[in-house]
Amino acid sequence: MVSSIQVSQILGKLPKAVFDYVFVAPEILDEARTWLNANLRTILDATEAS
């Protein structure tokens, strides 16, 4: 057997896929959206750096 990453020139260059979930209580949904809009770029930049 051979690792697909070793055989494929493309698979070894793909960035890692990162998935996260955030659960928010309905009563603070508006506050959570405001926070996310203010912090989304920082979150994405940190994810891309790792």
Secondary structure, 3 states (H helix, E strand, C coil): CCCHHHHCCCHHHCCCCCCCCCCCCHHHHHHHHHHHHHHHHHHHHHHHHC
